[in-house]
Amino acid sequence: MSEKMSLWYENPANKWEEALPVGNGRMGAMVTGGVNREVIYLNEDSIWSGGPANRINKDARKYLGEIRRLIREGKIQEAEKLSLMALSGTPNSERSYEPAGELIIDFEGSSEFKKYRRELDLETGIASVSYEAGGCRYNRELLASYPDQIICYHLAADGGKLNFTCRLDRCHHRLDRVWGEGDEIGFEVATGTGIPFAVRLKARVSGGSVDTIGEHLIVKDAAEAELFIDIQTHFYNADWIFAGKENIARVIKRTREELLEAHKTEYLEKFGALSFELGDDKAKERRTKATDKRLSDFRKGKKDPDLFALYFQYGRYLLFSSSRGKCLPANLQGIWNASLTPPWDSKFTININTEMNYWLAESGNLSDCHMPYFQLLRRVCENGKKTAEEMYGCSGSVAHHNTDVFADTAPQDHYIPASFWVMGEAWMATHIWEHYLYTGDKKFLSENIGVMVQCVDFFDDFLIENDKGELVTSPSVSPENVYIMKDGTRGCLCEGATMDIEILMELLGNFLSACKVLEQDKNEANLCEGGVEKLITAKEKATKILDKLPGIKVGKHGQIQEWMEDYDEQEPGHRHISHLYGVYPGNSISYEKTPELMKAAKVTLERRLAHGGGHTGWSRAWIIGLWTHFLEGEKVYKNLEALLSKTTFVNLMDNHPYGAGAVFQIDGNLGASAAMLEMLVQCRDGYVKLLPALPKAFSEGRVSGVCLRGGLELSMEWKDMTVTAFEIKRREGVAFDQDEITVDVNGEKQRLKL
């Protein structure tokens, strides 16, 4: 019996949504594993349509006051009509993420095959295909190497020979130049509106021969073949052609063993830092059954706790494979996209989706994977300064609900429920303090607190007083919901949506805490953008804003109000649960600090679900995280069950409703994995609580390498819903002064020396 934690199947993938993903942060591939024809879909994270553009509406600042007046007077439809014309980006859409292309391999030989296995080994990050045909055993292994920045595909024939042709294509789309010479083929896309790039493939064979005819590469009578795939773009290299040649020339000098060892060593050291098991040893016996059959059995009612452990680690794998090193952060599809016109352009949606992608990074022991997110945030902040000034006449920096490869900050779409929302950069910036809480990295804090300062400066200028003298955002929306006024008018634009208040409470509170840390280290404080004086000024602004923010209100149903007025909702089961941000991932609402608001928040979630909420994967993942903080283990399981039953493809990727079908969206996977850690341990409000929301279905298990705030790391075992052993220790290289911590174990609090 194989004990490996892997996804495996007894047949090739029939479509992209059944293929298996590999990635090294910047480059990715989807392996279909065909016998006669193999199609491998290729991606590189900086291949996007178009170029940078100034999309700021020249009339925004001119009409801002009028829009605010109309909202204040309750003339919502007039305000929204004017906003569509005066605030929308020009053009209204940002750029879209595009695929690099496809590798198509046609094999000679028998079409009859047996003993087929297609597998993604989460312990090595290698996708493999094996089968028998014509008396020969064929084996293939594909990996995306981070150390060597190359995709390697190794093919071998045991008892026979390899004979195949292959070529590169790109969705039957125009290619500017195609080449084939000796042992290499490739293409270049250098003109048009997108980012120029080149894809090249070089072959190395053992025995037999390799040659090219036209754009085809032909391998004959080989015992083994290695295909090295390189993708280079103008985004990262001014001379992308030279960069590709140089990388291929370097890699081809290394043996397969050297490449494999470098990949496995890096993968195991970083991804292997956290282990997670659910159920006893008998639960692992299900690993002998193909993953699609396990999923089918589960949907028929068979319990399979180990499947959830696999799903959890798969979420970590997807983040690790789409966000590490010098690369862009994970977009709506991570890096895996086969369409030139992907849903929602496969951008960075920053009214929850991009942030949700990184809820897992710190607790899931993948802190380095967070770095591409912060690299994008700094570019967003720089561009947002111009948007703040030209759109709103404000200092500081602002971004709306989407951004792209160029860190665009102007409003996206003609879509009232989402477009005119100024909290995108602010929400992103809350991750700065979160990263510090896990790592204790003062240098990181000093280098990034400038983003928080820019957010403070913007809101100090942008916020206006309501009729009660409170500071509110205007215009704003509660993403992406619609309210109903007493006269039946439906609207989206408002003053001071509840989520805005909660994000500001989080951001400003984080900023003041960060200032306190840096004030204790003058050297670090002086490294901040603008120096100590800038921090002092921003502190005063942040304190003033916090003092004048409206309180969170409870409405007529006993729920948290989504808006300042107690409106009814057009869609009570809406996928967004924006006004519960303060519960999770925020920290402003909790049983310890605000028990009455927690009670109202729970009513809010129950009402959402009673009206059909949670019908998308990412929304369900958020719901799971919320139930962990309401300490409702059985409801955690019920929603995890719904996630795997209703919104998961057979390759365990999250599926999102789209038209008549569904598409892959990565946030459901990553958000659910983050929530599963929240059911095991929560570290908030000054103490650690073990097994706060454990379902009975997971009554036995073990975990190690879970990271906690305060620079700590947890290992734990439990049985019969009871912690039987645990260890909390300082993480190596993390410098916090904490000597002891309060831990809630099996319902009893104890002080633990570190």
VEXLONU-713849 format. One line per 5 residues: number of its first residue (from 1); their letters; for each residue x, y, z of C-alpha. Coordinates in steps of 0.25 Angstrom, whole numbers, always signed. Each point is the difference from the previous one (the first is absolute). Layout:
VEXLONU-713849
NUM	A	X,Y,Z; ...
end
This chain:
VEXLONU-713849
1	MSEKM	+0,+0,+0; +5,+14,-4; +1,+9,+12; +3,+12,-8; -9,+13,+1
6	SLWYE	-3,+1,-15; -11,+3,-10; -1,-12,-10; -9,-5,-11; -2,-12,-8
11	NPANK	-2,+7,-13; +5,+12,-8; -7,+14,+2; -11,+2,-10; +0,+15,+2
16	WEEAL	+8,+11,+6; -8,+0,+13; +5,-15,+3; +15,+3,-3; +10,+1,+11
21	PVGNG	+8,+13,+3; +14,+2,+2; +7,+13,+3; +13,+8,+5; -7,+13,+3
26	RMGAM	+3,+7,-13; -3,-12,-10; -11,-10,+0; -5,-12,-8; -12,-9,+0
31	VTGGV	+2,-15,-3; -11,-7,-7; +8,-14,-2; -6,-4,-13; +6,-13,-6
36	NREVI	-1,+2,-15; +0,+15,+2; +5,+8,+12; -4,+15,+1; +8,+8,+11
41	YLNED	-6,+14,+2; +11,+10,+3; -1,+13,+8; +10,+11,+4; -6,+10,+10
46	SIWSG	+4,+13,-7; -7,-3,-13; -11,+10,-1; -8,+8,-10; +3,+14,-3
51	GPANR	+10,+9,+6; +0,+11,+12; -10,+11,-2; -5,+12,+7; -15,-4,+2
56	INKDA	-3,+11,+10; -13,+7,-4; +4,+15,-2; -14,+4,+5; +0,-7,+13
61	RKYLG	+5,+11,+9; -10,+10,-6; -12,-8,+3; +4,-7,+13; -7,+11,+9
66	EIRRL	-13,-1,-8; +0,-15,+1; +2,+1,+15; -12,+10,+1; -9,-9,-8
71	IREGK	+3,-12,+9; -2,+9,+13; -13,+4,-6; -5,-14,-3; +0,+2,-15
76	IQEAE	+8,-13,-2; -4,-3,-14; +5,+14,-4; +12,-2,+7; +3,-14,-6
81	KLSLM	-3,+6,-14; +10,+11,+2; +10,-9,+6; +0,-10,-12; +4,+12,-9
86	ALSGT	+9,+8,+9; +7,-10,+9; +2,-12,-9; +13,-3,-6; +3,+4,-14
91	PNSER	+0,-10,-6; -8,-7,+10; +8,-13,+0; +14,-4,+5; +9,-11,-7
96	SYEPA	-3,-15,+0; +9,-11,+3; +3,-10,-12; +6,-13,-2; +14,-3,-6
101	GELII	-5,-11,-9; +0,-15,-1; +10,-11,-2; -7,-11,-9; +7,-14,+0
106	DFEGS	-5,-11,-10; +5,-14,+3; +2,-11,-9; -4,-14,+5; -12,-8,+4
111	SEFKK	-13,+8,+4; -3,-12,+10; +6,+2,+14; -2,-6,+14; +5,+3,+14
116	YRREL	-1,+15,-2; +3,+10,+11; +0,+15,+0; +5,+6,+13; +4,+13,+7
121	DLETG	+9,-4,+11; -1,+11,+11; +12,-5,+7; +9,+3,-12; -8,+10,-9
126	IASVS	+1,-9,-12; -11,-4,-9; +2,-14,-7; -7,-9,-10; +3,-15,-1
131	YEAGG	-7,-11,-8; +3,-12,-8; -2,-1,-15; +5,-10,-11; +8,-7,+10
136	CRYNR	+8,+12,+5; -2,+8,+13; +0,+15,-2; +3,+10,+11; +0,+15,-1
141	ELLAS	+3,+10,+11; -2,+15,+0; +5,+10,+10; +1,+16,+0; +14,+2,+6
146	YPDQI	+1,+13,+9; +15,-1,+2; +2,-2,-15; -12,+8,-5; -3,-10,-11
151	ICYHL	-11,-10,-2; +5,-14,-2; -7,-11,-7; +7,-14,+1; -5,-11,-9
156	AADGG	+5,-15,+1; -4,-13,-7; +3,-13,+8; +1,-11,-10; -2,+8,-12
161	KLNFT	+3,+13,-7; -6,+14,+0; -5,+6,-13; -7,+13,+0; -2,+13,-7
166	CRLDR	-3,+13,+8; -3,+15,-3; -3,+12,+7; -13,+8,-2; -8,+11,+6
171	CHHRL	-15,-2,+0; +1,+1,-16; +3,+14,+2; +10,+8,-8; +15,-2,+3
176	DRVWG	+10,+10,-6; +11,-10,-2; +2,-15,+1; +13,-7,-1; +5,-15,+0
181	EGDEI	+14,-3,-1; +8,-13,+4; -5,-3,+14; -8,+13,+3; -14,+6,-4
186	GFEVA	-6,+13,+5; -9,+12,-3; +0,+14,+3; -11,+10,+2; +6,+14,-2
191	TGTGI	-10,+9,-6; -14,+4,+3; -6,+5,+13; +6,-9,+10; +13,-3,+8
196	PFAVR	+10,-6,-10; +5,-14,+3; +6,-13,-5; -2,-14,+3; +11,-10,-4
201	LKARV	+1,-15,+2; +14,-8,-1; +1,-15,+0; +11,-9,+5; -1,-15,-4
206	SGGSV	+6,-13,+5; +2,-9,-12; -8,+3,-13; +0,+14,-6; -7,+13,+0
211	DTIGE	-2,+10,-11; -10,+10,-5; -8,+2,-13; -7,+13,-1; -6,+3,+14
216	HLIVK	+0,-14,+4; +11,-7,+9; +1,-15,-3; +6,-10,+10; +3,-14,-6
221	DAAEA	+3,-13,+7; +5,+6,+13; +0,-7,+13; -1,+13,+8; -3,+14,-4
226	ELFID	+0,+13,+8; -8,+12,-5; +5,+14,+6; -11,+11,-1; +4,+14,+3
231	IQTHF	-9,+13,-1; +6,+14,+1; -7,+13,-1; +3,+15,-2; -6,+2,+14
236	YNADW	+12,-6,+7; +10,+1,-11; +3,+11,-10; +6,-10,-10; -9,-12,+3
241	IFAGK	+5,-8,-12; +15,+1,+5; -6,-4,+14; -6,-12,-5; +12,-5,-8
246	ENIAR	+9,+2,+12; -9,-7,+10; -2,-12,-9; +15,+0,-3; +3,-1,+15
251	VIKRT	-10,-10,+3; +4,-10,-11; +13,-1,+7; -6,-6,+12; -3,-15,+1
256	REELL	-14,-5,+3; +5,-4,+14; +5,+14,+3; -13,+7,-4; -9,-10,+7
261	EAHKT	+9,+1,+13; -1,+15,+0; -15,+0,-2; -3,-10,+11; +10,+6,+10
266	EYLEK	-7,+14,-1; -14,-6,-1; +2,-9,+12; +6,+11,+9; -11,+10,-3
271	FGALS	-12,-7,-3; +3,-11,+9; +1,+9,+12; -15,-3,+4; -6,-14,+1
276	FELGD	-15,-3,+3; -8,-13,+2; -14,-3,+3; -5,-13,+5; +8,-12,+4
281	DKAKE	+9,-9,-9; -12,-7,-5; -5,+13,-6; +12,+0,-9; -4,-13,-7
286	RRTKA	-9,+8,-9; +12,+5,-7; +0,-13,-7; -12,+5,-8; +0,+10,-11
291	TDKRL	-3,+15,+5; -12,+1,-10; -6,-12,+6; +3,+4,+14; -7,+13,-3
296	SDFRK	-12,-7,-6; -1,-10,+12; +1,+12,+9; -12,+7,-7; -8,-13,+2
301	GKKDP	+2,+1,+15; +13,-8,+3; +8,+7,+10; +15,+3,-4; +7,+9,+10
306	DLFAL	+13,-2,-7; -6,+6,-13; -1,+13,+8; +14,-1,+4; +4,-2,-14
311	YFQYG	-9,+12,-4; +7,+9,+10; +14,-4,-4; -4,+2,-15; -4,+15,+4
316	RYLLF	+14,+2,+6; +5,-6,-13; -7,+9,-9; +4,+12,+7; +15,-5,+1
321	SSSRG	-1,-3,-15; -5,+14,-4; +6,+10,+9; +15,-1,+4; +13,+7,-4
326	KCLPA	+0,+11,-10; -14,-1,-6; -14,+6,+1; -9,-4,+11; -11,-11,-3
331	NLQGI	-11,+6,-8; -14,-5,-1; +5,-13,-6; +14,+0,+7; +8,-2,-13
336	WNASL	-8,-10,-7; -9,+5,-12; -3,-6,-14; -8,+12,-5; +3,+13,-7
341	TPPWD	-12,+5,+5; -1,-5,+14; -12,+2,+10; +2,+14,+7; +13,+1,-8
346	SKFTI	+7,-9,+10; +4,+13,+7; +3,+4,+15; -13,+2,+6; +3,+8,+13
351	NINTE	-14,+1,+6; +3,-14,+6; +5,-10,-10; +15,+4,-1; +0,+2,+16
356	MNYWL	-6,-14,+2; +11,-6,-9; +9,+4,+11; -7,-3,+13; +7,-14,+0
361	AESGN	+14,+6,-2; +4,+3,+14; -7,-11,+8; +3,-10,-11; +15,+2,+2
366	LSDCH	+1,+6,-14; +4,+14,+4; +10,+1,-12; -12,-2,-9; -6,+13,+6
371	MPYFQ	+12,+9,-6; -6,+1,-15; -12,+6,+6; +7,+11,+7; +8,+2,-12
376	LLRRV	-12,+3,-8; -6,+8,+12; +12,+10,+0; -2,+2,-15; -15,+2,+2
381	CENGK	+3,+10,+11; +9,+8,-9; -10,+1,-12; -11,+2,+10; +6,+14,+4
386	KTAEE	-4,+5,-14; -14,-6,+1; -2,+6,+14; +4,+14,-5; -6,+0,-14
391	MYGCS	-13,-7,+4; -3,+6,+14; +9,+11,+2; +6,-8,+12; +14,-2,+5
396	GSVAH	+5,-14,+3; -4,-12,-9; -12,-8,-4; -4,-12,-8; -14,-5,-4
401	HNTDV	-5,-15,-1; +9,-5,-11; +15,+1,-4; +8,-7,-11; +14,-3,-4
406	FADTA	+3,+15,-1; -5,+3,+14; -12,+9,-6; -8,+7,+11; -11,+7,-8
411	PQDHY	-15,-6,+1; -2,-13,-8; -13,-2,-8; -13,+7,-1; -5,-8,+12
416	IPASF	-7,+9,+11; +0,-11,+11; +15,-1,-1; +7,+10,-8; +0,+13,+9
421	WVMGE	+6,-6,+13; +13,+6,+5; +4,-11,+10; +8,-9,-9; +14,+5,+4
426	AWMAT	-4,+2,+15; -5,-15,+1; +13,-5,-7; +8,+9,+9; -5,-7,+13
431	HIWEH	+8,-12,-4; +13,+8,+3; -3,-1,+15; -4,-14,-1; +13,-4,-6
436	YLYTG	+7,+7,+11; -8,-7,+11; +5,-14,-6; +14,+4,-3; +4,+11,+9
441	DKKFL	+8,+6,-12; +2,+15,+4; +8,+2,-13; -12,-4,-8; -9,+9,+8
446	SENIG	+8,+12,-2; +1,-3,-15; -15,-1,-1; -6,+9,+10; +1,+11,-10
451	VMVQC	-12,-7,-7; -8,+1,+13; +4,+15,+1; -5,+3,-14; -14,-7,+3
456	VDFFD	-1,+8,+13; +3,+13,-8; -10,-3,-10; -12,-3,+10; +4,+12,+8
461	DFLIE	-4,+8,-13; -10,-8,-6; -10,-3,+12; -11,+10,+2; -9,+2,+13
466	NDKGE	-14,-5,-1; -12,+7,+7; +5,-6,+14; +14,+6,-2; +6,-14,-2
471	LVTSP	+10,-3,-11; -5,-8,-12; +4,-4,-14; -7,+6,-11; -3,-5,-11
476	SVSPE	+1,-15,+4; -7,-13,-2; -1,-13,+8; +7,-10,-10; -8,-4,-8
481	NVYIM	-14,+1,+6; -12,+8,-2; -10,+6,+10; -14,+4,+0; -5,+14,+5
486	KDGTR	-13,+2,+7; -6,+5,-13; +4,-12,-7; +12,+6,-7; +12,-9,-2
491	GCLCE	+14,+5,+1; +14,-3,+3; +7,+13,+2; +0,+5,+14; +7,+7,+12
496	GATMD	+8,-9,+9; -2,-14,-3; +2,-9,+12; +12,-7,-6; +7,+13,-3
501	IEILM	-1,+3,+15; +5,-13,+4; +12,+0,-10; +4,+14,+5; -1,-5,+15
506	ELLGN	+10,-11,-4; +9,+8,-9; +1,+12,+10; +2,-9,+12; +10,-8,-7
511	FLSAC	+8,+13,-4; +0,+5,+14; +5,-13,+5; +11,+0,-11; +4,+14,+4
516	KVLEQ	+1,-4,+15; +10,-12,-5; +8,+9,-8; +1,+11,+10; +7,-10,+9
521	DKNEA	+11,-1,-11; +4,+14,-5; +9,-6,-11; -11,-7,-6; -10,+12,+2
526	NLCEG	+10,+9,-8; +0,-10,-12; -15,+2,-2; -5,+9,-11; +0,+14,+5
531	GVEKL	+7,-4,+13; -4,+1,+14; -7,+14,-2; -9,-6,-11; -4,-11,+9
536	ITAKE	-4,+9,+12; -9,+9,-9; -6,-13,-6; -3,-5,+14; -7,+13,+4
541	KATKI	-9,-2,-13; -3,-15,+3; -4,+3,+15; -9,+11,-5; -7,-9,-10
546	LDKLP	-1,-11,+10; -7,+9,+10; -10,+5,-10; -4,-13,-7; -14,-5,+1
551	GIKVG	-3,-11,+9; -5,-14,-6; -15,+0,+1; -10,-12,+2; -12,+0,-9
556	KHGQI	-15,-4,+2; +3,-15,-2; +11,+0,+10; +10,+0,-11; +12,+9,-2
561	QEWME	-4,+11,-9; +7,+0,-14; -3,+15,-2; -2,+12,+10; -14,-1,-3
566	DYDEQ	-8,-13,+3; -3,-4,-14; -6,-13,-5; +9,-7,-11; -4,-3,-14
571	EPGHR	+7,-13,+2; +0,-5,+14; +8,-12,-4; +11,+8,-6; +14,-6,-2
576	HISHL	+7,+11,+6; -1,+1,+16; +8,+13,+0; -6,+5,+13; +6,-12,+8
581	YGVYP	+14,+4,-4; +2,+4,+14; -2,-14,+5; +9,-6,-10; +10,+3,-6
586	GNSIS	+0,+12,+9; +1,+1,+15; -10,+11,+4; -11,-9,+4; +2,-12,+9
591	YEKTP	-7,-7,+12; +11,+6,+9; -1,+14,-4; -14,+2,-6; -9,-11,+4
596	ELMKA	-13,+7,-4; +6,+3,-14; +4,-15,-1; -14,-4,+3; -5,+9,-11
601	AKVTL	+10,-4,-10; -4,-15,+2; -14,+4,-3; +5,+7,-13; +7,-13,-4
606	ERRLA	-12,-8,+3; -9,+9,-8; +9,+0,-12; +0,-16,+0; -15,-1,+2
611	HGGGH	-1,+8,-13; +9,-9,-8; +14,+7,+3; +13,-7,-2; -3,-4,-15
616	TGWSR	+14,+3,-5; +13,-7,+5; +7,+13,+6; -13,+4,+7; -1,-14,+6
621	AWIIG	+14,+1,+4; -2,+13,+7; -13,-6,+7; +9,-11,+5; +10,+10,+6
626	LWTHF	-11,+7,+7; -6,-12,+6; +13,-3,+6; +0,+13,+7; -15,-3,+5
631	LEGEK	+6,-13,+5; -10,-8,-7; +8,-13,-4; -12,-7,-6; -3,+11,-9
636	VYKNL	+14,+1,-4; -1,-14,-5; -13,+2,-7; +5,+11,-8; +13,-7,-3
641	EALLS	-8,-12,-4; -8,+10,-10; +13,+5,-5; +5,-14,-5; -14,-4,-4
646	KTTFV	-5,+12,-8; +12,+9,-4; +12,-9,-3; +5,-6,-13; +5,-14,+0
651	NLMDN	+14,+5,+0; -4,+7,+13; +1,+14,-5; -11,+9,+4; -11,+3,-10
656	HPYGA	-8,+13,-1; -13,+1,-7; +1,+7,-13; -11,+0,-11; -5,-14,-2
661	GAVFQ	+12,-6,+6; +11,+2,+10; +15,+5,-1; +12,-1,+9; +2,+11,+10
666	IDGNL	+12,-3,+10; -6,+8,+12; -9,-11,+4; +11,-10,+2; +9,+10,+7
671	GASAA	-10,+6,+9; -6,-14,+4; +14,-4,+4; +2,+12,+8; -13,-2,+7
676	MLEML	+4,-15,+4; +12,+6,+8; -10,+9,+7; -8,-12,+4; +12,-6,+6
681	VQCRD	+7,+12,+7; -3,+15,+2; +10,+10,+5; -8,+13,+3; -3,+9,+11
686	GYVKL	+12,-4,+8; +0,-15,+1; +0,-13,-8; -12,-9,-1; +2,-14,-4
691	LPALP	-11,-7,-8; -10,+11,+1; -10,-5,-11; +4,-14,-2; -11,-9,-7
696	KAFSE	-3,-14,+5; +4,-5,-13; +14,+4,+2; +0,-5,+15; +14,-6,-2
701	GRVSG	+12,+6,-7; +14,+7,+1; +7,+12,-5; +13,+6,+0; +7,+13,-5
706	VCLRG	-12,+9,+1; +4,+14,+3; -6,+9,+10; +0,+15,+3; +12,+4,+8
711	GLELS	+10,-8,-8; -5,-13,+6; -1,-14,-6; -10,-11,+4; +0,-15,+0
716	MEWKD	-12,-7,+5; -7,-14,+1; -14,-2,+4; -9,-12,+2; -15,-1,+3
721	MTVTA	-1,+15,-1; +10,+2,+10; +15,+5,-1; +9,-11,+5; +13,+7,-3
726	FEIKR	+5,+14,-5; +12,+8,-1; +1,+15,-2; +14,+6,-3; +7,+12,-5
731	REGVA	+3,-1,-15; +14,+1,-3; +5,+14,-4; -12,+7,+5; +2,+10,+11
736	FDQDE	-11,+3,+9; +2,+3,+15; -12,-8,+4; +4,-10,+11; -13,-7,+3
741	ITVDV	-13,-1,-6; -14,-4,+4; -6,-13,-7; -14,-5,+1; +1,-15,+0
746	NGEKQ	-12,-9,+1; -8,+11,+6; +11,+4,+10; +9,+12,+0; +15,-2,+3
751	RLKL	+12,+9,+0; +11,-6,-9; +15,+4,+1; +7,+2,-13
end
